[in-house]
């Protein structure tokens, strides 16, 4: 059938289950969902909901995850995922786990780019996506 991967995703769980986690499920595991319904019937939307949506919106089908190194990423409180898009461009998704209001600056460098590095500001508790054309890294 051509399937090479999938996401097993709970759309919505209630918090009244075992330890408020929406479980246990059929395998006696606790569950997580990006959205929970509280005992007061209010929606509790977790940060992961927005991250999942961001990746779904900006990483098109046919993209390939490529290896990368984010020097000092843990120190800065940022993580990155790098993808090669079907059109040959590079997409870098940078996630800031920094609590509070401290913004970070990240420099993106690749030996195949024909000019200088791309420098981006990453606000605290955010996800940003940078699309880079290998021939003109600052242009996209």
Contact map, one row per residue, 1 for C-alpha under 8 A:
11100000000000000000000000000000000000000000000000000000000000000000000000000000000000000000000000000000000000000000000000000000000000000000
11110000000000000000000000000000000000000000000000000000000000000000000000000000000000000000000000000000000000000000000000000000000000000000
11111100000000000000000000000000000000000000000000000000000000000000000000000000000000000000000000000000000000000000000000000000000000000000
01111100000000000000000000000000000000000000000000000000000000000000000000000000000000000000000000000000000000000000000000000000000000000000
00111110000000000000000000000000000000000000000000000000000000000000000000000000000000000000000000000000000000000000000000000000000000000000
00111111000000000000000000000000000000000000000000000000000000000000000000000000000000000000000000000000000000000000000000000000000000000000
00001111100000000000000000000000000000000000000000000000000000000000000000000000000000000000000000000000000000000000000000000000000000000000
00000111110000000000000000000000000000000000000000000000000000000000000000000000000000000000000000000000000000000000000000000000000000000000
00000011111000000000000000000000100000000000000000000000000000000000000000000000000000000000000000000000000000000000000000000000000000000000
00000001111110000000000000000011110000000000000000000000000000000000000000000000000000000000000000000000000000000000000000000000000000000000
00000000111110000000000000000000111000000000000000000000000000000000000000000000000000000000000000000000000000000000000000000000000000000000
00000000011111000000000000000000111110000000000000000000000000000000000000000000000000000000000000000000000000000000000000000000000000000000
00000000011111100000110000000001101110000000000000000000000000000000000000000000000000000000000000000000000000000000000000000000000000000000
00000000000111111001110000000000000111100000000000000000000000000000000000000000000000000000000000000000000000000000000000000000000000000000
00000000000011111011110000000000000111100000000000000000000000000000000000000000000000000000000000000000000000000000000000000000000000000000
00000000000001111111110000000000000001100000000000000000000000000000000000000000000000000000000000000000000000000000000000000000000000000000
00000000000001111111111100000000000000000000000000000000000000000000000000000000000000000000000000000000000000000000000000000000000000000000
00000000000000011111111100000100000000000000000000000000000000000000000000000000000000000000000000000000000000000000000000000000000000000000
00000000000000111111111000000000000000000000000000000000000000000000000000000000000000000000000000000000000000000000000000000000000000000000
00000000000001111111111000000000000000000000000000000000000000000000000000000000000000000000000000000000000000000000000000000000000000000000
00000000000011111111111100000111000000000000000000000000000000000000000000000000000000000000000000000000000000000000000000000000000000000000
00000000000011111111111110000111000000000000000000000000000000000000000000000000000000000000000000000000000000000000000000000000000000000000
00000000000000001111111110011110000000000000000000000000000000000000000000000000000000000000000000000000000000000000000000000000000000000000
00000000000000001100111111111110000000000000000000000000000000000000000000000000000000000000000000000000000000000000000000000000000000000000
00000000000000000000011111111110000000000000000000000000000000000000000000000000000000000000000000000000000000000000000000000000000000000000
00000000000000000000000111111000000000000000000000000000000000000000000000000000000000000000000000000000000000000000000000000000000000000000
00000000000000000000000111111000000000000000000000000000000000000000000000000000000000000000000000000000000000000000000000000000000000000000
00000000000000000000001111111100000000000000000000000000000000000000000000000000000000000000000000000000000000000000000000000000000000000000
00000000000000000000001111111110000000000000000000000000000000000000000000000000000000000000000000000000000000000000000000000000000000000000
00000000000000000100111110011111000000000000000000000000000000000000000000000000000000000000000000000000000000000000000000000000000000000000
00000000010000000000111110001111100000000000000000000000000000000000000000000000000000000000000000000000000000000000000000000000000000000000
00000000010010000000110000000111110000000000000000000000000000000000000000000000000000000000000000000000000000000000000000000000000000000000
00000000111110000000000000000011111100000000000000000000000000000000000000000000000000000000000000000000000000000000000000000000000000000000
00000000011100000000000000000001111100000000111110000000000000000000000000000000000000000000000000000000000000000000000000000000000000000000
00000000001110000000000000000000111110000011110010000000000000000000000000000000000000000000000000000000000000000000000000000000000000000000
00000000000111100000000000000000111111000011100000000000000000000000000000000000000000000000000000000000000000000000000000000000000000000000
00000000000111100000000000000000001111111111000000000000000000000000000000000000000000000000000000000000000000000000000000000000000000000000
00000000000001110000000000000000000111111111000000000000000000000000000000000000000000000000000000000000000000000000000000000000000000000000
00000000000001110000000000000000000011111100000000000000000000000000000000000000000000000000000000000000000000000000000000000000000000000000
00000000000000000000000000000000000011111100000000000000000000000000000000000000000000000000000000000000000000000000000000000000000000000000
00000000000000000000000000000000000011111110000000000000000000000000000000000000000000000000000000000000000000000000000000000000000000000000
00000000000000000000000000000000000011111111000000000000000000000000000000000000000000000000000000000000000000000000000000000000000000000000
00000000000000000000000000000000001111001111100000000000000000000000000000000000000000000000000000000000000000000000000000000000000000000000
00000000000000000000000000000000001111000111110000000000000000000000000000000000000000000000000000000000000000000000000000000000000000000000
00000000000000000000000000000000011100000011111010000000000000000000000000000000000000000000000000000000000000000000000000000000000000000000
00000000000000000000000000000000011000000001111111000000000000000000000000000000000000000000000000000000000000000000000000000000000000000000
00000000000000000000000000000000010000000000111111100000000000000000000000000000000000000000000000000000000000000000000000000000000000000000
00000000000000000000000000000000010000000000011111110000000000000000000000000000000000000000000000000000000000000000000000000000000000000000
00000000000000000000000000000000011000000000111111111000000000000000000000000000000000000000000000000000000000000000000000000000000000000000
00000000000000000000000000000000000000000000011111111100000000000000000000000000000000000000000000000000000000000000000000000000000000000000
00000000000000000000000000000000000000000000001111111110000000000000000000000000000000000000000000000000000000000000000000000010000000000000
00000000000000000000000000000000000000000000000111111111000000000000000000000000000000000000000000000000000000000000000000000000000000000000
00000000000000000000000000000000000000000000000011111111100000000000000000000000000000000000000000000000000000000000000000000000000000000000
00000000000000000000000000000000000000000000000001111111110000000000000000000000000000000000000000000000000000000000000000000010000000000000
00000000000000000000000000000000000000000000000000111111111000000000000000000000000000000000100000000000000000000000000000000000000000000000
00000000000000000000000000000000000000000000000000011111111100000000000000000000000000000000000000000000000000000000000000000000000000000000
00000000000000000000000000000000000000000000000000001111111100000000000000000000000000000000000000000000000000000000000000000000000000000000
00000000000000000000000000000000000000000000000000000111111100000000000000000000000000000000000000000000000000000000000000000000100000000000
00000000000000000000000000000000000000000000000000000011111110100000000000000000001010000010000000000000000000000000000000000000000000000000
00000000000000000000000000000000000000000000000000000001111111100000000000000000000011000000000000000000000000000000000000000000000000000000
00000000000000000000000000000000000000000000000000000000001111100000000000000000000000000000000000000000000000000000000000000000000000000000
00000000000000000000000000000000000000000000000000000000000111110000000000000000000011000000000000000000000000000000000000000000000000000000
00000000000000000000000000000000000000000000000000000000001111111000000000000000001111000000000000000000000000000000000000000000000000000000
00000000000000000000000000000000000000000000000000000000000001111100000000000000001110000000000000000000000000000000000000000000000000000000
00000000000000000000000000000000000000000000000000000000000000111110000000000000111100000000000000000000000000000000000000000000000000000000
00000000000000000000000000000000000000000000000000000000000000011111000000000000111100000000000000000000000000000000000000000000000000000000
00000000000000000000000000000000000000000000000000000000000000001111100000000000010000000000000000000000000000000000000000000000000000000000
00000000000000000000000000000000000000000000000000000000000000000111110000000000110000000000000000000000000000000000000000000000000000000000
00000000000000000000000000000000000000000000000000000000000000000011111000000000000000000000000000000000000000000000000000000000000000000000
00000000000000000000000000000000000000000000000000000000000000000001111110000011000000000000000000000000000000000000000000000000000000000000
00000000000000000000000000000000000000000000000000000000000000000000111110000000000000000000000000000000000000000000000000000000000000000000
00000000000000000000000000000000000000000000000000000000000000000000011111110000000000000000000000000000000000000000000000000000000000000000
00000000000000000000000000000000000000000000000000000000000000000000011111111110000000000000000000000000000000000000000000000000000000000000
00000000000000000000000000000000000000000000000000000000000000000000000111111110000000000000000000000000000000000000000000000000000000000000
00000000000000000000000000000000000000000000000000000000000000000000000111111100000000000000000000000000000000000000000000000000000000000000
00000000000000000000000000000000000000000000000000000000000000000000000111111100000000000000000001000001000000000000000000000000000000000000
00000000000000000000000000000000000000000000000000000000000000000000000011111110000000000000000111000000000000000000000000000000000000000000
00000000000000000000000000000000000000000000000000000000000000000000000011111111000000000000011111000000000000000000000000000000000000000000
00000000000000000000000000000000000000000000000000000000000000000000010011001111100000000000011110000000000000000000000000000000000000000000
00000000000000000000000000000000000000000000000000000000000000000000010000000111110000000001111000000000000000000000000000000000000000000000
00000000000000000000000000000000000000000000000000000000000000001101000000000011111000000001110000000000000000000000000000000000000000000000
00000000000000000000000000000000000000000000000000000000000000001111000000000001111100000111100000000000000000000000000000000000000000000000
00000000000000000000000000000000000000000000000000000000001000111100000000000000111110000111000000000000000000000000000000000000000000000000
00000000000000000000000000000000000000000000000000000000000000111100000000000000011111011110000000000000000000000000000000000000000000000000
00000000000000000000000000000000000000000000000000000000001101110000000000000000001111111110000000000000000000000000000000000000000000000000
00000000000000000000000000000000000000000000000000000000000101100000000000000000000111111000000000000000000000000000000000000000000000000000
00000000000000000000000000000000000000000000000000000000000000000000000000000000000011111000000000000000000000000000000000000000000000000000
00000000000000000000000000000000000000000000000000000000000000000000000000000000000111111100000000000000000000000000000000000000000010000000
00000000000000000000000000000000000000000000000000000000000000000000000000000000000111111110000000000000000000000000000000000000001111000000
00000000000000000000000000000000000000000000000000000000000000000000000000000000011110011111000000000000000000000000000000000000001111000000
00000000000000000000000000000000000000000000000000000000001000000000000000000000011110001111100000000000000000000000000000000000111100000000
00000000000000000000000000000000000000000000000000000000000000000000000000000001111000000111110000000000000000000000000000000000111100000000
00000000000000000000000000000000000000000000000000000010000000000000000000000001110000000011111000000000000000000000000000000011110000000000
00000000000000000000000000000000000000000000000000000000000000000000000000000111100000000001111100000000000000000000000001000011100000000000
00000000000000000000000000000000000000000000000000000000000000000000000000000111000000000000111110000000000000000000000001001111000000000000
00000000000000000000000000000000000000000000000000000000000000000000000000001110000000000000011111000001000000000000000001111110000000000000
00000000000000000000000000000000000000000000000000000000000000000000000000001110000000000000001111100000000000000000000000011100000000000000
00000000000000000000000000000000000000000000000000000000000000000000000000011100000000000000000111111110000000000000000000011000000000000000
00000000000000000000000000000000000000000000000000000000000000000000000000000000000000000000000011111100000000000000000000011000000000000000
00000000000000000000000000000000000000000000000000000000000000000000000000000000000000000000000001111100000000000000000000011000000000000000
00000000000000000000000000000000000000000000000000000000000000000000000000000000000000000000000001111110000000000000000000110000000000000000
00000000000000000000000000000000000000000000000000000000000000000000000000000000000000000000000001111111000000000000000000110000000000000000
00000000000000000000000000000000000000000000000000000000000000000000000000000000000000000000000001001111100000000000000011110000000000000000
00000000000000000000000000000000000000000000000000000000000000000000000000010000000000000000000100000111110000000000000011110000000000000000
00000000000000000000000000000000000000000000000000000000000000000000000000000000000000000000000000000011111000000000001111000000000000000000
00000000000000000000000000000000000000000000000000000000000000000000000000000000000000000000000000000001111100000000001111000000000000000000
00000000000000000000000000000000000000000000000000000000000000000000000000000000000000000000000000000000111110000000111100000000000000000000
00000000000000000000000000000000000000000000000000000000000000000000000000000000000000000000000000000000011111000000111100000000000000000000
00000000000000000000000000000000000000000000000000000000000000000000000000000000000000000000000000000000001111101001110000000000000000000000
00000000000000000000000000000000000000000000000000000000000000000000000000000000000000000000000000000000000111111000100000000000000000000000
00000000000000000000000000000000000000000000000000000000000000000000000000000000000000000000000000000000000011111000000000000000000000000000
00000000000000000000000000000000000000000000000000000000000000000000000000000000000000000000000000000000000001111100000000000000000001000000
00000000000000000000000000000000000000000000000000000000000000000000000000000000000000000000000000000000000011111111000000000000000001111000
00000000000000000000000000000000000000000000000000000000000000000000000000000000000000000000000000000000000000011111000000000000000001111000
00000000000000000000000000000000000000000000000000000000000000000000000000000000000000000000000000000000000000001111100000000000000000111000
00000000000000000000000000000000000000000000000000000000000000000000000000000000000000000000000000000000000010001111110000000000000000001000
00000000000000000000000000000000000000000000000000000000000000000000000000000000000000000000000000000000001111000011111000000000000000001100
00000000000000000000000000000000000000000000000000000000000000000000000000000000000000000000000000000000001110000001111100000000000000001100
00000000000000000000000000000000000000000000000000000000000000000000000000000000000000000000000000000000111100000000111110000000000000000000
00000000000000000000000000000000000000000000000000000000000000000000000000000000000000000000000000000000111100000000011111000000000000000000
00000000000000000000000000000000000000000000000000000000000000000000000000000000000000000000000000000011110000000000001111100000000000000000
00000000000000000000000000000000000000000000000000000000000000000000000000000000000000000000011100000011110000000000000111110111000000000000
00000000000000000000000000000000000000000000000000000000000000000000000000000000000000000000000100001111000000000000000011111100000000000000
00000000000000000000000000000000000000000000000000000000000000000000000000000000000000000000000111111111000000000000000001111100000000000000
00000000000000000000000000000000000000000000000000000000000000000000000000000000000000000000001111110000000000000000000000111110000000000000
00000000000000000000000000000000000000000000000000000000000000000000000000000000000000000000001110000000000000000000000001111111000000000000
00000000000000000000000000000000000000000000000000100100000000000000000000000000000000000000111100000000000000000000000001001111100000000000
00000000000000000000000000000000000000000000000000000000000000000000000000000000000000000000111000000000000000000000000001000111110000000000
00000000000000000000000000000000000000000000000000000000010000000000000000000000000000000011110000000000000000000000000000000011111000000000
00000000000000000000000000000000000000000000000000000000000000000000000000000000000000000011100000000000000000000000000000000001111100000001
00000000000000000000000000000000000000000000000000000000000000000000000000000000000000001111000000000000000000000000000000000000111110000001
00000000000000000000000000000000000000000000000000000000000000000000000000000000000000001111000000000000000000000000000000000000011111011111
00000000000000000000000000000000000000000000000000000000000000000000000000000000000000011100000000000000000000000000000000000000001111111111
00000000000000000000000000000000000000000000000000000000000000000000000000000000000000001100000000000000000000011100000000000000000111111000
00000000000000000000000000000000000000000000000000000000000000000000000000000000000000000000000000000000000000001110000000000000000011111000
00000000000000000000000000000000000000000000000000000000000000000000000000000000000000000000000000000000000000001110000000000000000111111111
00000000000000000000000000000000000000000000000000000000000000000000000000000000000000000000000000000000000000001111110000000000000111111111
00000000000000000000000000000000000000000000000000000000000000000000000000000000000000000000000000000000000000000000110000000000000110011111
00000000000000000000000000000000000000000000000000000000000000000000000000000000000000000000000000000000000000000000000000000000000110011111
00000000000000000000000000000000000000000000000000000000000000000000000000000000000000000000000000000000000000000000000000000000011110011111
